[in-house]
Amino acid sequence: MPFLGKDLAELTKSLLRRFIKRELLQDITTLQLTRLDVADKNNWLHPQDIDIGLGAESILKSTKGVELTVLEFRRDCMQGLSNIVRKVQEKSPLKYPTVRQMACLDPSVMYRDPDRCKRQIKCLVQRFLQDKQLTGGVSAGDVILQQFDAFLSLESRSEEFLSFQPMQKRLDIFLRDFLGKTYPELWAFCQKLLILSHGQASVERGFSVNKEVEACNMQQDTFVAQRLVCDYVTLHGGVTKVPLTRQLLNSVSSARSRYRIHLDQERRKKESEAQGRKRKAEEDHLEELKRRKKSILEVSEGLARDADRFAEEAEGKAGSKMAMLISKSNLLLRGFKEKLAELEIIEKEIVAKGAELRT
């Protein structure tokens, strides 16, 4: 669910862009997406401006239809899109505040917009308190908010959060590594949030029915050959009635040599594919290093800005507040220096890998 709101909002916007006026979609919020009146024809584009897809457009251009018929078709498309979006709006989980607020568990959002995450986690804690689902009551909620604030100030200022890919690593494992020991109350609350959706089987139990695939036990060439043989036997009325022609006998006698040639071709093909995969892996590794370099640069700049901000705030404070701000600033500066050292190592790796690929 931490990514459900963003994905659903993007899906809804992609449908709306096809037939709704652009000015209505500028700066529209996620909640407003579910409330936009798509049945109001004043909000629709002109039929000639509707996006019906490249396939439909090419077919319309290739056919010499009457303009009135084409116009009616475009209007029907707009009406169909309107009906689809209206049904999506009626059923959309985006109407529920909890779904929208769960975006605070998205690591990339934690890095890019920590203030928004703080507001959302506060709303989630309040919701749990209202429903009497938070053991420990208000005091436990305060601890969760304090730990989340500290977590955003320190741990989340890392390129791992900025470049997090949900399709490559499970969110619960990622958060556990950062929260499990240092922020136990916050981690326990996050665990409850992650099991709110019944569709989170992959997160809850490490199992996803969509990832289960059946292995093919027969290659395409074998399958085609088998069907050809069966059809030929059926054509002649059975195995005993197949004519033993000279071509068939010659084919059988040379089958072994053809099989050896086929094996040799397959071996060379596999060797070529292995070399291609090796080079592709090296190129992918180089691209990954470049992405890491970009992420580390962005993170290091963010650490430097935050360290300067805490230092400036400390100048106007005194006592324990000043000490806490200076401590945060120094911690971020140490992180900044570590990122610079890491950046230097990655730059050397990029140069070495690039030279290796050129040879």
N, C-alpha and C positions, 0 to 999 in steps of 0.2 A: 503493500500500500504506500510506502514512501515515494514510489515512482508512479503510482497509479494516477494521481491527480494531474501530474505534468503530462503524462502520455495521453490521458483522455482529453485534456485541454487542447493538446496539439492536434489530436484526431478531429475534434469538433471544429477547430479553426480551419483545418484543411478542407472540411466540407463547406464551411461558411464562405470561404474565399471564392468558391466556385460561382456563387450566385448572389451574395450579399454585398452591398456597397462598401468600398474600402474604408471610407471615413467612419463607418459604424464599428469597424473592427480595430481601429487604432486605440492603443492603451486600454483595451477592454480587459476586465478582470476575469478570473476563473468563474466566480459566482455569476457575473453578468452574462457569461456564455450560456448558462442554463436558463436565463430569464429573457434573452433576446427574442423578440417576437418575429419568428421566421415566417409566419403566415401573413404578415403585413406586406402586401405587394409594393408599398412605397419604399421598403427597405431593399427591394430586389434590384439587381442590375438590369440593364436593357437586354432583351433576349439575344441580341447580336454579341454581347460582351460576356455571356455566360461561358464558363469553362466546362465543356462536355467531354474533354479528353482528346488526345491526339488521334486515336482510332476512329472515333465518331466524326471528328472534323475532316479527316482524310476521306472517309466514305461519303460525307455530304458533298465534298468538293468534286469527287469522282463521278457522282451521280448527277444527272441533269433533271433534278426535280423542280417542281414549281416553287417559287419563293414563298408562297403562302403555306405550302406543306412543310417546308423547312422551318418557317417561323413557328408553326404549330408544334413541331417536334421539339424545338428549343424551349418553348413554353411548357410543354409536358415534362421536359427534363427538369426545369426549375421547380415545377410542382412536385415532382418525385423527390428531388433533393430536399425540398421544404418538409415533406412528409417524413423523410428519413431522419432529418435533424430534429424535428419535433419529437419523434419517438425516442431518439437518443437523449434529448433533454428530459423527457418524462422519466426515463429509467436511470439517468446518469447518477452515479455516486457523488459527483461533484457538488450536488445540492447539500451534502452533509458536511458540516464544518470540520469534523474529525478527519475526513479524507483529505481535505485541503491542508489542514494543519500538520498532517503526518509528513509533509515535505521537509519538515525540520530535521528529519533523520537522513536526508539525502546528503552524503558527504560533500558533494560539490556545492550544494546550497549553503552548508555550514561554512565553507571557506569563503564563498562570494558574498553572502548576505547574512552575517551572524546576528544582526539586530532583528531581522525578520524571524530567524529561527528562535530567538529568545521569546518573542511575542507568541509564536505558535506553540512552543513547549509549555508556556504559562497557561495558555487556553486549554491545552490537553490535560494538564494537572488539575485545573479548576473543574474540568468535566468529570474527571475521575473522582474528585472530592464530592461533587454534587450527586453522583451516582453511588457514593459510598463504596467505591472500588479500590481505594488507596489505603492500605494498612498503615496506621500511624497518624492518619488525619493531616491537619494543616502543617504540623511540625515536619512530617515526612515530606510534604510537598515543598516546604521551604528548603529542605536539604537537597532535594532533586534539582530545584532551580539554581541553587548556589553551585552545585557540582557541574551543572550544564554550563553555567556562566564561566567557571574556571576552565572547563574542557574546551570551550570555544576560544578562550583567550590564549591557551597554550597549545594543546595537542592538535587542534584542527588547523593550525597554521602550517600545514605540511603539504607538499606536492602530491602525497598519496590521496589526500582528500580532493584536491583540485582535479586530479586525473582519474578518479575512481570510475570503474566500468562495471555496472551491475551484472552484465552478461559474462564477465570473466571471473568475478569473485562474489561470493555470497555476502550479503549485507550483514547478517548476524555474526558471521565469523570476523568480518572486518571491524565491526564495532566492539566485539568482545575483546579483541586484541588491545584496544585502547581504553575500554571502560572497565573490563572485568575486575581488575585488582585495585586500580586507583580510585574509581568512582562506583562502588558496589550498589548504592541505592539508585543511582541513575541507570546503571546497567539493568537492574531488576525491573525498573519502569519501562525501559526500552524493550525488554523481552515481552512484557505484556502488550505493548503496542504492536509488536511484530506478529503476534498471533491473532490480532483482531480480524483479519481477513481469512475466510475459509480457502481462498485461492492461493494462500502462501504456503502450500505444502512443501515446496522446495526449501523454504526458509525454516519451517517448523521441524521437518523430519528429514531433510536432505533428499527427498524423493519428488520427482516430477514425472507424471504420466506422459507429458509431451516429449520427454527426452528418451522414452523407451522406443527403440526401433527394432524392426525385425531384420536379421541378417539374411542376405540373399545367398542361397546355396547353389545357384546355377548362374553362370555368366551368360551374357546376351547371345554370344555366338553359339553356345551349346543349346540354348533354348530355341533359337531360330532353326538350327540344324535338326533338332528333335522334331519340331513341328513340320518341317519339310519332309522328313522321312515318314512321319505318321500320315501326312496327306497323300504322299506317293503310294504307300501301302494301301490306304483306304481307296484310292482311285482304282487300283487293280483288283480289289475285292479280297485282300488278305495276303499274309506273308508268303504262302505257298504259290500264289499266282503272280508274283512279281517276276517279270521277264529278266533273265540273266543275260543282258546284252554285253557286247564286247567292251563298250565304254564303261559299264559298271564293273566288269572284271578287271579292266586296266586300272580303274580308280581304286579298287580294293587292294590290288598288288602294290600300288605306289603309295598307299595310305601311310605306311611306316616312315618312308622318306619325307613325305609332306609334313608329318607330325614332328619329325626332327627339325625340319626347316622352320616350322611354326615355333617350336621351343626356342630355337636360336634367335628368331626375331623378337620373341617375347623377352628373352634375356637382355638383348641390346636395348629394347624399349624401356625395360625397368632400370637399366643402368643410366640411360639418358634422363629418365624421369627423376632418378635419385640425385643426379648432378643438378638438375633443374631445381629440385626441392631444396638442396643444400644451398644453392646460390640465393634462392628466394628467402630462405631462413636468414641468411646473412644480411640481405637487403632489408628484411623486416626488422632485424635487430638494429641495423643502422637507423632506420626510421624511428624505432622506439627510443633509441638514445637521443635523437634530435627532439622528440616529444618531451622526454624527461628533461633535457636541457632547457626547453622553453618553459616547462612547468616550474623547474627550480628557479629560473630567473624571475618568474612572476612571484613565486613564494618568497624568495629572498628580498625582493623589493617591498612586498607586503610586511615582512618581518621588520625591515628597517623603518618603514613608516610607522608601524605600531609602536616600536621601541622609542622612536622620537616623540610620538604622541604621549606615551606614558611618562617620559622624562619631562616633557613640558607641563603635564598635569601635576607632576610631583613638585615643581617649582612653586606652585601656589598652595601647597598643602604643608602640613606639619605633623610631627609625631608618627604614630603607627600608620596612618594613611599614606604619608610620604614614603615611609619605608617599604610599604607594600607595593606602591607604584614603581619605586626605584628597583625593587626586586624583580617585578615583572619586566621592566625595561631591560635590565641586565640579562634576564633569561632569554628574552627575544634577541638581544644582541649576540649572545652565544650561539643561538640557533642560526642567526644570520651568517656568522663566521663559518659555522659548520656547513651551511649550504654553499658558501663560496668555495670551500675546500672540495666539496662534492662536485661542484660545477667544473672545477679545474680537472678533476679525474675524468669526468664524462667527456670533456672536450678532447682530452688525450685519446680516449677510446674512440671517439668519432673520427679523429684524424687517422688513427691506426686502421680502423675498419674500412674507411674510405680508400686508403692506400692498398689494403688487401683486396678489395673488390676490383680495383683498377688493374691489378697485375694479372 
